[in-house]
Amino acid sequence: MFKIHKESNELIIVIHEIYGINKHMTDFCEVLSEQNFDVICPNLLEQEIPFDYFQEEEAYLNFMNNVGITNGFNQIKNILLDSKDEYSKIFIIGFSAGATISWLCSELEYVDGIVGYYGSRIRDYVNISPKCPTLLFFPQAEKSFHVHDLISSLDKQGINVHLCRGEHGFSDPYSHKYNEESNQYTFREILKFLRNN
């Protein structure tokens, strides 16, 4: 687990994507901690060395076979249960598979808000009705599904959804899919979201 303790009364749990806790995740956690939050990023893969981007297929199969969305959700739920009495507010921010896990956490009563970056598997859980403020970011296009169809079904639920320039991975400066404009835009939106909830 990657952890930055600021002795804040607000916690952000960051849920990594299929690659594990890589440089993008640790940098993102550090930037959040500069906003005076305690930040933790649980290691759902339970391995020290993250996958590299060229290992995308291997990383995906490893995540789905050895972690899975449900097991990942249960791990985060246990962390929430352990943390809920220590903090006045707990937010969750997830990326890709982690965004889908964040989405599942939106129904839990002790979550004060969730953010999801390109949670493509949210499409498998559109029946969920978030009980907390929810902010989702999607790229213009995804390989595996039609983004606009998913967004229109989420819009009907009144969820705050943003379509961003770029591809899956647009917020990761270490990815060839990085889009600086979208990354800056989404981070500004996150800060507003955290301040207002």
trRosetta pair geometry for C-beta under 8 A, 3 or more apart (Angstrom, degrees):
i j d omega theta_ij theta_ji phi_ij phi_ji
1 40 5.9 -6 177 -169 112 103
1 41 6.8 162 -163 80 63 49
1 42 5.0 -27 -112 -117 97 50
1 43 5.5 -122 -68 -2 44 88
2 21 5.2 158 -21 -156 125 144
2 25 6.9 134 37 126 154 109
2 26 5.7 -124 -156 -101 157 84
2 29 5.9 169 121 21 122 171
2 40 7.0 153 85 -159 55 50
2 41 4.2 -1 57 54 104 104
2 43 7.3 102 -14 -55 77 91
3 38 7.9 -6 -170 -180 84 90
3 39 7.3 168 -152 93 42 58
3 40 4.8 -3 -107 -110 80 84
3 41 7.7 -151 -67 27 46 63
4 29 5.9 152 0 150 123 105
4 30 6.6 141 -66 -99 157 54
4 33 4.1 -54 117 -88 145 151
4 38 6.8 -176 93 -155 65 50
4 39 4.6 15 49 53 103 96
4 40 7.7 -160 27 -72 59 47
5 38 5.5 9 -128 -130 50 103
6 33 5.7 166 -46 -163 125 91
6 36 5.7 -170 143 -151 152 51
6 37 6.6 97 34 88 138 19
6 38 5.4 -147 32 -76 83 61
6 39 7.9 49 -7 0 109 79
7 38 7.4 116 -18 -70 11 108
8 11 7.2 160 88 -68 106 52
8 36 5.5 139 -96 159 125 72
8 37 5.3 -120 73 -137 169 28
8 38 4.7 -156 46 -23 101 81
8 87 7.8 28 109 -124 79 102
9 87 5.7 144 176 -143 53 60
9 88 4.6 33 146 6 112 104
9 89 7.3 76 122 22 78 77
10 36 7.8 66 52 118 111 78
10 37 5.3 -68 101 -123 97 84
10 38 7.0 168 89 24 46 81
10 87 6.0 102 -115 -165 23 112
10 88 6.4 -47 -75 60 70 85
10 89 4.4 -4 -121 65 92 101
10 90 7.5 -176 -160 -78 59 36
10 91 7.4 24 176 0 100 100
11 37 6.7 122 -129 -179 19 93
11 38 4.7 -33 -106 75 73 103
11 39 7.4 158 -161 -86 61 30
11 40 7.0 -5 -169 9 108 100
11 83 5.8 -76 53 170 172 137
11 86 7.5 60 -38 93 135 104
11 87 4.4 -84 -5 -88 107 164
11 89 7.3 -176 31 96 63 58
11 90 4.8 -9 67 -114 101 78
11 91 7.3 -176 95 31 53 64
12 32 5.4 -93 63 165 154 144
12 37 4.8 39 -4 149 108 145
12 38 7.3 171 24 85 65 52
12 39 4.9 -13 66 -109 97 79
12 40 7.8 172 89 28 53 58
12 90 7.7 160 -89 -161 29 54
12 91 4.8 -20 -110 72 76 99
12 92 7.4 156 -162 -94 61 23
12 93 6.1 7 -176 4 110 109
12 194 7.7 -31 -82 -115 123 131
13 39 7.9 162 -90 -157 24 55
13 40 5.6 -20 -115 70 68 89
13 41 7.5 138 -169 -94 55 40
13 42 7.1 3 -162 -8 104 100
13 76 6.4 127 143 -148 149 100
13 79 6.3 124 -118 113 142 136
13 80 7.4 -77 -21 -73 157 80
13 83 7.9 168 -61 38 118 164
13 90 6.8 23 -9 -177 104 100
13 91 7.3 -171 25 93 68 48
13 92 4.8 -19 67 -111 99 76
13 93 7.5 170 85 27 49 63
14 25 6.4 153 129 -159 131 91
14 28 6.4 146 -143 106 153 115
14 29 5.5 -122 13 -84 152 92
14 32 7.2 178 -58 12 124 157
14 39 6.3 23 -12 -173 112 101
14 40 7.2 -171 26 92 77 38
14 41 4.3 -31 73 -94 102 93
14 92 7.9 163 -86 -160 25 54
14 93 5.2 -20 -111 71 70 95
14 94 7.4 152 -167 -87 47 44
14 95 7.9 18 -178 -8 88 100
14 98 7.6 21 163 169 57 149
15 41 7.5 177 -83 -144 21 73
15 42 7.3 -8 -108 46 68 93
15 44 7.3 42 -155 -31 84 132
15 72 7.2 91 -160 172 126 118
15 76 6.4 -25 -88 -88 125 135
15 92 6.6 22 -14 -176 111 100
15 93 7.2 -174 21 92 74 43
15 94 3.7 -11 60 -109 112 94
15 95 6.9 -169 91 23 69 64
15 97 8.0 -114 140 101 109 69
15 98 3.1 172 116 -159 94 107
15 99 7.4 -179 79 -50 115 33
15 101 5.2 -138 173 74 163 126
15 102 5.8 -163 29 -52 135 92
16 19 6.9 -102 163 66 114 71
16 20 5.8 30 126 -178 152 17
16 21 5.4 -120 -62 -77 155 54
16 22 7.4 128 -150 11 129 76
16 25 4.8 -20 -102 -96 105 147
16 41 6.0 73 -42 -177 99 112
16 43 7.8 11 18 -117 137 46
16 44 6.7 -157 53 20 98 106
16 45 8.0 -58 81 -11 132 104
16 50 7.9 -114 175 -118 150 125
16 95 6.4 -23 -156 50 32 111
16 98 5.4 158 72 -56 19 144
17 95 4.3 -71 -49 108 97 101
17 96 3.7 51 -124 44 113 124
17 97 5.6 114 -149 29 59 85
17 98 5.5 -96 -76 3 46 106
18 51 7.0 -30 126 44 81 139
18 56 7.5 78 86 -153 135 60
18 59 4.4 111 133 140 107 102
18 60 5.2 -11 -157 -88 163 51
18 62 7.4 121 -176 66 96 90
18 63 4.1 -98 -132 -26 87 150
18 96 6.4 -69 -11 110 85 138
18 97 5.4 91 -59 2 78 133
19 22 5.2 -14 121 -25 123 130
19 50 4.9 49 150 174 85 111
19 51 4.5 -122 -140 61 68 91
19 52 7.5 89 -144 -76 116 3
19 53 7.0 -23 -97 -81 142 56
19 55 7.8 116 -118 74 87 100
19 59 5.2 -13 -91 -153 55 152
20 25 7.8 -111 124 6 44 151
20 43 6.7 24 -158 -148 92 84
20 44 7.7 -147 -116 56 64 76
20 45 4.4 -53 -98 15 104 146
20 47 6.5 -71 -112 68 151 90
20 49 7.7 78 89 116 157 32
20 50 3.5 -162 74 -118 111 84
20 51 6.0 123 8 8 107 75
20 59 7.7 -120 -12 -143 87 112
21 25 4.9 -114 -145 83 58 145
21 26 6.5 75 172 -52 93 89
21 41 5.6 126 -112 119 111 124
21 43 5.5 -65 -14 -100 124 87
21 45 7.9 -143 -2 30 77 112
21 50 5.9 -144 63 -67 42 118
22 25 5.5 102 50 11 56 100
22 26 7.4 -120 110 0 30 92
22 50 4.0 -122 -72 82 84 166
22 51 7.9 -70 -64 58 123 52
22 174 7.3 -127 134 67 124 153
23 26 5.9 -57 -142 41 33 105
23 27 6.0 34 159 -19 68 109
23 174 5.7 99 75 -49 115 155
24 27 6.0 -58 -146 39 25 109
24 28 6.2 26 156 -21 63 111
24 172 4.5 -19 -123 -139 151 93
24 173 6.8 167 -109 38 92 71
24 174 5.3 -123 -58 23 100 115
24 175 7.4 14 -72 -24 147 96
25 28 5.7 -55 -145 36 28 112
25 29 6.4 30 156 -19 64 106
25 41 5.4 132 167 -167 116 162
25 95 7.7 -129 -92 20 91 142
26 29 5.7 -51 -148 36 32 113
26 30 6.4 34 153 -21 64 105
26 41 7.4 -125 -84 35 53 152
27 30 5.7 -57 -151 35 31 112
27 31 6.5 31 153 -19 66 104
27 173 7.6 -58 91 36 159 120
28 31 5.9 -53 -149 35 31 110
28 32 6.5 31 152 -17 64 105
29 32 5.7 -57 -151 37 32 111
29 33 6.3 33 152 -23 66 105
29 39 4.5 161 -161 134 88 138
29 40 7.9 42 -138 -116 130 4
29 41 5.4 -95 -72 -28 138 122
30 33 5.6 -52 -147 33 33 112
30 34 6.8 42 151 -27 62 98
30 39 7.9 -141 -64 64 25 152
31 34 5.7 -46 -158 22 35 117
31 35 7.7 32 145 -15 58 99
31 187 7.6 -44 138 -144 141 134
32 35 5.8 -57 -168 30 43 111
32 37 5.5 -49 153 56 92 126
32 39 5.0 114 91 -87 119 142
32 93 7.7 -164 -90 26 150 150
33 36 7.6 61 178 -76 46 13
33 37 6.0 -109 -108 66 43 71
33 38 7.5 26 -117 -127 90 20
33 39 4.9 -102 -66 7 91 124
35 191 6.7 -151 -115 -120 148 96
35 194 7.1 65 139 100 148 153
37 91 7.8 -50 -145 39 146 116
37 194 7.6 -72 -63 -167 138 144
38 87 7.3 -125 45 -94 127 125
40 79 7.2 -153 99 -173 141 138
42 75 6.2 178 134 143 153 117
42 76 6.9 -162 31 -90 145 68
42 79 5.9 -121 -58 -60 139 153
43 46 5.9 121 120 -79 102 35
43 47 7.4 -158 169 40 120 38
43 48 8.0 -10 -151 -95 156 39
44 63 7.8 47 110 -136 120 89
44 67 5.0 60 152 -136 107 141
44 72 5.1 15 -143 -119 143 95
44 75 6.0 152 -114 71 87 159
44 98 7.9 -173 -1 -91 146 94
45 50 7.5 123 40 -115 156 63
45 62 7.1 34 -134 135 108 118
45 63 7.1 -61 -91 -96 95 74
45 66 7.3 59 -141 99 64 123
45 67 6.4 -65 -90 -54 52 130
47 50 7.8 142 94 -85 96 34
51 55 4.4 -123 -174 85 105 127
51 56 7.8 137 135 -83 131 29
51 58 6.5 -178 -139 92 134 99
51 59 3.7 -172 83 -88 168 114
51 62 7.2 164 -59 42 138 144
52 55 5.0 92 59 5 72 105
53 56 6.3 10 -179 -58 52 92
53 174 7.5 -172 -39 125 132 95
53 175 6.2 155 -111 -114 148 79
53 176 7.8 150 138 3 156 89
55 58 4.4 -54 -177 51 92 117
55 59 5.2 101 115 -31 91 97
56 59 5.7 -58 -143 38 25 111
56 60 6.2 27 158 -22 64 106
57 60 5.7 -53 -148 33 29 112
57 61 6.5 25 156 -14 64 106
58 61 6.0 -56 -147 39 29 107
58 62 6.2 31 154 -20 64 109
59 62 5.7 -56 -146 38 29 113
59 63 6.3 29 156 -20 64 106
60 63 5.9 -56 -149 35 28 109
60 64 6.3 16 159 -10 65 111
61 64 6.0 -60 -142 43 29 104
61 65 5.7 13 165 -7 67 118
62 65 6.3 -65 -135 47 21 100
62 66 5.5 -23 -179 21 63 121
62 67 7.7 45 134 0 67 97
63 66 7.0 -70 -119 53 13 83
63 67 5.1 -39 -161 40 58 118
63 68 7.6 153 149 -52 62 29
63 97 5.7 -165 159 -15 146 176
64 67 7.4 -25 -63 56 11 76
64 68 6.0 59 -160 -92 42 63
65 68 7.5 76 -79 -56 1 89
67 71 5.5 -155 178 83 49 118
67 72 5.2 49 160 -61 107 98
67 97 8.0 90 94 145 130 144
68 71 4.5 79 64 18 98 105
68 72 6.4 -161 89 -9 46 90
69 72 5.7 -60 -147 39 26 113
69 73 6.2 31 154 -23 64 107
69 97 6.8 -132 -89 -166 81 91
69 100 5.6 -57 -128 116 120 124
69 101 6.1 -160 -153 -76 71 79
69 104 7.1 131 166 -28 101 145
69 121 6.4 -141 -84 130 141 150
70 73 5.6 -52 -149 34 30 114
70 74 6.5 29 152 -18 64 104
71 74 5.6 -52 -149 35 34 112
71 75 6.5 38 151 -21 65 101
72 75 5.7 -52 -151 32 33 112
72 76 6.5 28 153 -14 65 105
72 97 7.1 121 -2 146 174 105
72 98 7.5 -123 171 -104 142 57
72 101 4.6 -83 119 -98 117 139
73 76 5.9 -59 -150 39 31 107
73 77 6.1 35 151 -24 66 108
73 101 5.1 -158 -76 -143 69 84
73 104 4.5 -43 -115 97 131 146
73 105 6.7 -167 -142 -57 85 80
74 77 5.4 -50 -143 35 32 116
74 78 6.5 36 155 -21 63 101
75 78 5.9 -54 -155 32 30 111
75 79 6.8 29 149 -16 63 104
76 79 5.6 -53 -152 36 37 112
76 80 6.3 42 148 -22 67 103
76 92 7.0 60 -175 -127 135 137
76 101 5.9 126 -5 159 147 119
76 105 5.8 -71 117 -77 133 132
77 80 5.5 -51 -150 34 33 115
77 81 6.5 35 152 -20 64 103
77 105 7.1 -164 -76 -109 74 92
77 108 6.7 -175 -119 -91 90 149
78 81 5.6 -50 -148 34 33 112
78 82 6.4 31 153 -16 64 106
79 82 5.7 -57 -149 39 32 110
79 83 6.0 15 157 -9 67 118
80 83 5.9 -71 -140 46 26 101
80 84 5.9 43 164 -53 68 100
80 90 6.4 138 -132 131 86 160
80 105 7.2 161 -51 -148 149 119
80 108 6.4 42 134 138 166 156
80 110 5.9 142 169 86 111 114
80 111 6.8 -44 -132 -69 140 89
81 84 6.2 -29 -133 -1 24 115
81 110 7.9 118 -89 52 46 149
83 86 5.4 -72 -162 40 58 113
83 87 5.9 7 159 8 94 116
83 90 6.2 112 112 -100 120 138
84 87 7.0 -82 -143 49 25 87
84 90 6.6 -76 -104 -13 64 144
84 110 4.3 -16 -124 175 130 152
87 90 5.3 103 91 -63 138 87
89 112 4.3 -38 -154 9 88 166
89 113 8.0 8 -177 14 110 97
89 197 7.8 140 -154 119 136 78
90 110 6.5 33 40 142 129 84
90 111 6.0 -79 92 -121 98 52
90 112 5.8 133 55 9 48 98
91 111 7.5 90 -118 -169 30 79
91 112 5.8 -62 -71 71 69 93
91 113 4.8 -16 -119 69 95 90
91 114 7.0 168 -167 -89 68 36
91 115 7.2 27 171 -2 110 98
91 194 6.2 -55 -49 -113 168 92
91 197 7.6 107 -92 90 115 121
92 102 4.6 179 123 -130 114 93
92 105 5.2 30 30 88 167 149
92 111 6.1 -32 -4 -146 113 121
92 113 7.7 -170 31 98 64 50
92 114 4.6 -13 67 -116 96 86
92 115 7.3 -170 97 31 53 64
93 102 6.7 4 -150 -105 11 149
93 114 7.4 168 -81 -163 39 56
93 115 4.3 -4 -115 63 81 108
93 116 7.7 -172 -155 -74 50 34
93 117 7.7 38 178 -12 87 99
93 190 7.0 33 -110 -139 136 130
94 97 7.8 -98 171 97 116 42
94 98 3.3 -156 -161 134 93 81
94 99 4.0 176 102 -78 98 37
94 100 7.2 -113 124 27 144 39
94 101 5.6 178 -122 61 158 88
94 102 3.4 -158 7 -25 124 119
94 103 7.6 -98 53 -15 139 70
94 114 7.4 -6 8 -172 101 102
94 115 7.3 168 25 89 58 61
94 116 5.3 -9 66 -114 92 73
94 117 7.0 -152 102 28 49 75
94 119 6.7 56 100 -82 111 116
95 98 4.8 31 47 55 55 120
95 99 5.8 18 -130 -38 7 94
95 116 7.9 165 -86 -159 25 55
95 117 4.7 -11 -115 63 68 115
95 118 7.1 21 -163 53 64 90
95 171 7.5 -129 -118 65 116 124
95 172 8.0 88 -159 -62 147 109
96 99 5.8 112 23 11 11 104
96 100 7.7 -30 140 -5 39 94
96 117 7.0 -26 -33 95 54 84
96 118 5.5 -7 -84 96 64 97
96 119 6.6 149 -153 -99 15 47
96 120 7.0 -5 -148 10 68 92
96 168 7.0 76 -100 -173 104 107
96 169 7.9 15 -63 -71 122 69
97 100 5.7 -49 -158 31 39 112
97 101 6.7 40 145 -17 66 102
97 119 7.8 115 -101 -132 9 73
97 121 6.6 36 -116 13 60 135
98 101 5.4 -50 -149 37 39 114
98 102 6.3 47 148 -24 66 100
98 116 8.0 -177 107 -131 67 78
98 119 7.8 -107 80 -98 47 96
99 102 5.3 -46 -149 32 36 117
99 103 6.4 45 148 -25 63 100
99 115 7.9 -67 -124 124 90 52
99 116 3.2 101 -161 -159 100 93
99 117 5.4 -143 -73 50 132 46
99 118 6.3 153 10 72 158 42
99 119 2.9 -130 109 -69 113 103
99 122 6.9 -57 122 -46 99 112
99 136 7.4 99 -176 -132 122 88
100 103 5.4 -46 -152 29 34 118
100 104 6.9 36 149 -18 62 99
100 116 7.3 95 -51 -143 32 134
100 119 4.5 157 -57 -165 62 106
100 120 7.6 -46 -58 58 116 46
100 121 4.0 -6 -91 75 152 106
100 122 5.4 -149 -108 -61 77 63
100 124 7.6 27 -148 46 131 104
100 125 6.9 123 -162 19 92 132
101 104 5.7 -50 -154 33 36 111
101 105 6.6 36 147 -20 65 105
102 105 5.5 -59 -154 36 34 114
102 106 7.0 53 146 -43 64 90
102 114 4.4 154 169 -169 100 120
102 115 6.8 -54 169 67 156 38
102 116 4.9 -176 74 -80 130 93
102 119 7.0 -119 49 -82 102 145
103 106 5.7 -33 -162 -2 37 119
103 114 6.7 169 -82 126 34 149
103 116 5.6 12 -54 -64 92 152
103 119 5.7 149 -27 148 127 162
103 122 4.9 150 -65 -112 172 101
103 125 6.1 134 118 87 126 133
103 128 6.2 121 155 74 93 157
103 130 7.7 -87 -156 -77 62 105
103 134 7.6 65 -120 -147 68 129
103 136 7.8 36 -88 -92 107 120
104 107 7.0 -51 178 19 45 104
104 125 6.4 -67 -79 -172 83 166
104 128 6.7 -123 -108 -103 47 154
105 108 5.3 -40 -167 12 62 120
105 111 5.4 125 149 -75 97 160
105 114 5.9 143 82 -88 101 139
106 111 6.5 -116 -116 94 33 144
106 114 4.8 -98 -81 19 92 140
106 128 6.5 97 65 152 111 126
106 130 3.6 -48 154 -120 128 93
106 131 6.5 152 150 29 67 63
106 132 5.6 -136 -155 45 71 92
106 134 5.3 21 -130 -88 142 121
107 128 5.9 -112 -46 -159 119 100
107 129 7.0 79 -99 69 100 58
107 130 6.6 -112 -66 -119 58 37
107 131 5.4 83 -139 -2 41 107
108 111 4.8 81 76 -8 97 112
108 131 7.4 -158 56 50 23 123
109 131 6.5 -44 -96 111 53 149
111 114 6.2 12 160 -50 132 97
111 131 7.7 104 61 74 97 93
111 132 5.0 -119 102 -8 88 160
112 132 5.9 167 -178 -153 14 133
112 133 7.5 0 153 33 56 98
112 197 5.9 148 152 141 94 104
113 132 5.3 -143 -83 150 37 114
113 133 4.3 -17 -113 70 98 97
113 134 7.1 -170 -157 -75 66 37
113 135 7.3 24 177 2 107 100
113 193 6.4 169 166 159 147 102
113 194 7.3 -168 76 -100 147 53
113 197 4.4 84 -55 113 141 155
114 130 7.1 -133 36 -133 117 128
114 132 6.4 99 -5 85 86 118
114 133 7.8 174 27 93 55 57
114 134 5.4 -2 62 -117 90 76
114 135 7.4 -168 98 34 50 67
115 134 7.9 164 -85 -161 37 49
115 135 4.7 -15 -111 72 80 101
115 136 7.5 173 -160 -82 49 38
115 137 7.6 20 -179 -3 91 100
115 190 5.8 29 -117 -116 165 97
115 193 6.5 115 -78 102 117 158
116 119 4.1 -28 172 -20 128 130
116 122 6.8 97 140 -62 161 135
116 134 7.7 0 4 -171 104 92
116 135 7.5 171 25 92 63 54
116 136 4.7 -8 63 -117 100 80
116 137 7.0 -167 96 30 55 67
117 137 5.1 -11 -117 64 61 111
117 171 5.7 -72 -147 18 148 142
117 186 7.1 68 -104 177 106 154
118 137 6.7 -40 -37 100 61 80
118 138 5.9 110 -101 -125 59 51
118 139 5.8 18 -98 -11 116 94
118 142 7.4 152 -156 -94 101 114
118 168 4.8 141 -174 -131 151 75
118 169 7.2 -58 37 -32 165 40
118 170 7.6 133 -43 18 133 91
119 122 4.3 72 114 -33 109 110
119 136 6.7 -82 28 -141 112 109
119 138 8.0 -79 38 -87 61 86
120 123 6.6 -27 168 3 54 110
120 142 5.4 150 -111 -155 120 152
120 144 6.0 78 172 61 142 119
120 145 6.3 148 -166 30 99 118
120 168 6.9 -16 -45 -108 123 132
121 124 5.2 -26 -177 17 74 115
121 125 7.3 44 137 3 77 102
122 125 5.9 -79 -157 54 46 94
122 126 7.0 81 147 -74 75 67
122 136 7.3 6 -50 -133 174 143
122 150 6.7 99 87 -170 102 130
122 154 7.7 20 136 -76 132 129
123 126 6.3 -3 -151 -44 37 106
123 145 5.6 -107 -31 172 169 173
123 150 5.0 -80 -88 -103 98 121
125 128 4.9 21 153 -15 98 117
126 150 7.4 -142 -86 -142 122 77
126 153 5.3 -8 -156 132 142 135
126 154 7.2 -113 -134 -70 96 73
129 157 6.6 -154 -122 -150 74 128
130 133 7.7 -21 139 133 133 3
130 134 4.3 -83 -123 -37 178 136
130 157 7.7 106 21 145 91 131
130 159 6.6 98 18 -104 132 109
132 197 7.7 86 176 -175 93 137
133 160 7.4 10 -175 10 84 129
133 193 6.9 179 133 -163 129 95
133 196 8.0 -180 -154 101 172 95
133 197 4.6 -120 36 -106 149 144
134 159 5.1 -39 88 -144 119 100
134 160 6.4 167 91 36 60 86
135 160 4.9 -30 -106 90 65 117
135 162 7.6 9 -175 -1 84 107
135 189 6.6 172 -174 143 139 110
135 190 7.1 172 100 -99 151 60
135 193 4.9 -58 -31 -111 154 154
136 154 6.7 -54 46 170 150 161
136 159 6.3 28 8 145 118 120
136 160 7.0 149 21 91 70 61
136 161 4.7 -16 69 -112 104 76
136 162 7.1 179 92 26 54 68
137 161 7.8 167 -82 -160 26 57
137 162 5.1 -18 -109 68 70 101
137 164 5.5 17 -171 -14 101 130
137 171 7.6 70 106 -41 150 130
137 182 8.0 130 -176 176 129 104
137 186 5.1 16 -98 -121 159 127
137 189 7.7 136 -73 74 117 145
138 142 7.5 -63 -170 -42 103 116
138 147 5.0 157 150 -154 134 118
138 150 7.2 154 -100 85 161 122
138 151 6.3 -127 36 -71 149 109
138 161 6.8 6 3 -174 109 101
138 162 7.3 170 27 86 67 51
138 163 5.7 -30 73 -111 92 60
138 164 6.8 164 79 20 37 84
139 142 6.4 125 64 -66 103 74
139 147 6.9 -124 79 -91 58 154
139 163 7.8 35 156 -163 13 66
139 164 5.9 -55 -106 72 46 85
139 165 7.8 -15 -147 131 73 16
139 166 5.2 -92 -131 95 106 68
139 167 5.0 63 -173 -151 160 18
139 168 5.4 -115 8 -57 142 47
139 169 8.0 -2 -55 30 143 52
139 170 5.6 146 -95 -20 108 125
139 182 7.9 34 -110 -168 76 164
140 147 6.8 175 164 49 23 157
140 163 6.3 75 -95 174 57 102
140 164 7.2 -110 -39 85 71 41
140 165 6.3 13 -33 -125 117 36
140 166 6.9 133 5 49 96 31
140 167 7.7 -54 44 -82 83 47
141 147 6.2 -134 -112 -4 29 126
141 167 6.9 -34 68 -112 80 75
142 145 5.5 0 87 53 125 69
142 146 7.8 -158 50 -90 96 9
142 147 5.4 126 0 -59 101 96
142 168 5.9 72 -118 -51 82 116
143 168 7.4 -68 0 4 91 135
145 149 7.2 -105 163 56 95 117
145 150 6.5 65 128 -36 127 122
146 149 4.2 66 93 3 110 112
146 150 7.1 164 93 -9 62 83
147 150 5.9 -63 -157 39 36 108
147 151 6.1 32 152 -20 72 110
147 163 6.9 112 140 -122 129 104
148 151 5.6 -53 -142 38 33 112
148 152 6.3 32 159 -21 66 104
148 163 7.9 17 -90 -99 70 141
149 152 6.1 -56 -149 34 27 107
149 153 6.8 21 154 -14 62 105
150 153 6.0 -60 -153 37 33 106
150 154 6.3 26 152 -14 68 109
151 154 5.7 -60 -146 41 33 108
151 155 6.0 42 153 -29 67 105
151 161 5.2 174 -141 133 88 148
151 163 6.4 -11 -97 -66 160 106
152 155 5.4 -44 -142 29 33 119
152 156 7.0 44 155 -27 59 96
153 156 5.9 -44 -160 21 35 116
153 157 7.6 27 146 -11 59 101
154 157 5.8 -59 -163 36 44 108
154 159 4.6 -64 171 53 96 127
154 161 5.1 96 103 -51 130 145
155 158 7.5 49 -179 -71 39 22
155 159 7.0 -98 -85 49 27 77
155 161 6.3 -92 -70 33 75 129
160 193 7.8 176 96 -105 154 118
162 185 7.9 -163 162 132 148 115
162 186 7.1 177 86 -102 144 85
162 189 6.6 -65 -26 -125 160 174
164 170 6.0 -169 115 80 123 157
164 179 7.3 159 148 80 106 139
164 182 4.1 97 173 -145 118 118
164 185 6.7 171 -126 79 110 129
164 186 6.3 -18 -92 -58 151 112
165 170 7.1 149 96 -145 56 151
165 179 5.4 -162 104 174 90 155
165 181 6.2 11 57 84 133 116
165 182 4.9 -148 59 -60 77 115
166 169 7.8 -119 151 76 115 60
166 170 3.2 101 112 -107 145 129
166 177 6.4 110 179 167 103 84
166 178 7.7 -51 -145 159 142 17
166 179 3.3 -122 -74 -16 137 145
166 182 4.8 -107 6 9 130 155
167 170 6.1 147 57 -59 43 90
167 177 4.4 -90 70 -153 108 121
167 179 7.8 136 23 -28 60 118
168 177 6.7 -12 77 155 48 164
169 172 5.0 -53 -172 28 78 120
169 175 4.3 -114 165 142 122 166
169 177 3.8 79 85 73 113 133
169 178 7.2 -70 135 -64 86 50
170 177 5.9 -83 -77 138 49 93
170 178 6.5 103 -161 -142 40 28
170 179 4.1 -21 -158 24 102 106
170 182 4.6 -12 148 87 133 142
170 183 6.5 -154 137 -56 78 80
171 178 7.5 -33 125 -130 5 71
171 179 7.8 -34 -65 51 40 77
171 182 6.8 -103 -73 114 70 96
171 183 4.5 133 -131 -111 62 85
171 186 5.8 -66 -94 60 124 145
171 187 7.8 138 -145 -48 115 90
172 175 3.9 60 92 0 115 116
172 177 7.1 44 55 69 101 91
172 178 5.8 -111 82 -86 55 89
173 178 5.2 73 -118 -125 34 147
173 180 7.8 53 -105 -93 90 78
173 183 7.1 62 -62 -122 82 170
174 178 7.4 121 31 -57 22 129
175 178 5.2 141 69 -45 77 82
178 183 6.8 -7 -165 -40 84 136
179 182 4.1 41 98 23 117 114
179 183 6.3 162 84 -19 60 87
180 183 5.6 -57 -144 37 30 114
180 184 6.3 26 160 -16 67 106
181 184 6.1 -57 -149 37 26 106
181 185 6.3 27 154 -19 63 110
182 185 5.5 -55 -144 39 32 114
182 186 6.1 27 160 -17 67 107
183 186 6.2 -57 -145 37 26 105
183 187 6.4 22 158 -17 62 108
184 187 5.9 -57 -147 37 30 109
184 188 6.5 32 155 -19 64 104
185 188 6.0 -58 -155 34 29 110
185 189 6.5 27 151 -17 64 108
186 189 5.4 -54 -150 37 36 114
186 190 6.4 42 150 -24 67 102
187 190 5.4 -47 -148 31 36 115
187 191 6.6 38 153 -20 65 100
188 191 5.9 -54 -152 34 33 110
188 192 6.6 33 151 -16 64 104
189 192 5.8 -54 -151 37 33 112
189 193 6.2 37 150 -23 65 109
190 193 5.4 -57 -147 37 31 116
190 194 6.2 28 156 -18 67 106
191 194 5.9 -53 -144 37 30 109
191 195 6.3 27 157 -16 64 108
192 195 5.9 -62 -149 40 28 108
192 196 6.0 10 161 -8 67 117
193 196 6.2 -67 -140 44 22 101
193 197 6.1 -8 171 4 63 118
194 197 6.7 -70 -132 47 21 91
